[in-house]
Amino acid sequence: MSEKTLAKNSKAIQDLTVSGVCLALCMLLPLLTGQIPQIGAALSPMHIPVLLCGFLAGPANAVIIGLVAPLLRLMIVGMPMPFMAIAMSFEMAVYGLVSGMMYKLLPKNLVYIYVSLVAAMLLGRIVWGIVTLQLSLSTLFPMLPFGWEQFGWEEFVSGAFISAVPGIILHIVLIPAVVIALKKAKFIVS
């Protein structure tokens, strides 16, 4: 085998391993806030590994993890509710896609890590709103969570931004710090 093939295989194995760890974290991190659902909803612990997966393992792997994690967690532990799991799957897939693509295309410095992260969070929340609106209009979910029957602009802003402020702050502080630390440890090769 050539050196180039070995390097490519090594990177693929590393990306697959990182993706598996991120999926496991998607299952485990919500357990930290599981006793108090309001805190879990505010901190969005499942979002952290998917955003990190975009930076660490690339957009393709992160999209898969984002799509699968909420649905897998629903099947394993019964949370989040089916309605929310579907919306979260699309939201988190966009998180992974945007964070991974932007990190891949932009310079690898702190400013652009923040740009990638904020763009991913904004676009993911917009997709969450669109999917949630579509689900609220469908007949698939006759028993929607209280207040979601009339999903509109106010519910979108409240759900995507106002009640999510603690999670947004946590993500903006934590994720760039982890990415920078992994770069310094030479886990991420720029």
C-alpha positions, -999 to 999 in steps of 0.1 A, spaced: 0 0 0 11 35 -8 17 61 19 -12 81 5 -36 52 7 -25 45 43 -31 81 53 -65 81 36 -75 49 54 -62 62 87 -83 94 83 -114 74 74 -109 52 105 -104 82 127 -135 99 113 -156 68 119 -143 64 154 -150 101 162 -185 97 147 -192 67 169 -180 86 200 -202 115 191 -232 92 186 -225 77 220 -223 112 236 -256 120 220 -271 91 239 -253 99 272 -252 137 276 -290 141 280 -287 117 310 -269 146 328 -301 167 326 -326 139 323 -342 144 357 -352 180 349 -365 181 313 -366 219 312 -328 221 318 -322 195 291 -344 215 267 -325 247 276 -290 233 273 -296 210 243 -269 185 252 -275 163 221 -265 192 199 -229 194 213 -216 161 199 -232 167 164 -217 202 161 -183 187 172 -186 159 148 -189 184 120 -156 200 130 -138 168 138 -151 141 113 -165 162 85 -200 171 72 -210 137 58 -204 119 91 -220 147 111 -251 147 89 -256 110 96 -250 114 133 -274 143 134 -302 124 116 -298 92 135 -292 104 171 -326 118 181 -344 88 165 -321 63 181 -325 79 215 -363 79 210 -362 41 203 -338 34 232 -351 56 260 -384 70 247 -372 106 246 -374 130 229 -411 128 220 -416 115 184 -427 149 172 -396 166 186 -373 137 176 -382 142 139 -377 180 140 -344 176 159 -331 151 134 -334 176 106 -321 204 128 -291 184 139 -283 171 104 -281 208 93 -258 215 123 -234 188 112 -235 197 75 -230 234 80 -204 232 108 -184 206 88 -187 223 54 -178 257 67 -149 244 88 -136 225 58 -138 255 35 -128 284 57 -95 292 74 -88 272 105 -87 300 131 -108 309 161 -129 336 142 -139 312 115 -147 284 141 -172 309 156 -185 318 122 -190 282 113 -207 274 147 -230 304 146 -240 298 110 -247 261 118 -268 270 148 -288 296 130 -295 275 99 -303 244 120 -328 264 141 -345 277 109 -348 242 96 -362 231 129 -388 258 126 -398 248 91 -400 211 100 -419 218 132 -444 240 113 -449 212 87 -454 186 114 -478 208 133 -499 212 101 -499 174 94 -523 149 106 -495 125 116 -494 139 151 -529 143 165 -515 148 201 -490 176 198 -472 190 228 -492 217 245 -490 250 227 -477 235 194 -511 230 178 -508 266 164 -471 267 157 -463 302 144 -438 329 145 -440 334 183 -435 297 190 -406 296 166 -388 325 181 -395 312 216 -385 276 209 -355 283 187 -340 313 204 -355 326 236 -358 294 256 -326 281 240 -303 310 252 -286 289 279 -278 262 253 -266 288 227 -243 303 253 -230 268 263 -223 258 227 -206 291 219 -183 288 249 -177 250 249 -174 239 212 -147 264 200 -127 256 232 -129 219 225 -120 223 188 -90 246 197 -78 221 224 -80 192 199 -61 213 174 -34 220 199 -32 183 208 -28 176 171 -60 155 170 -73 178 142 -48 183 114 -55 217 97 
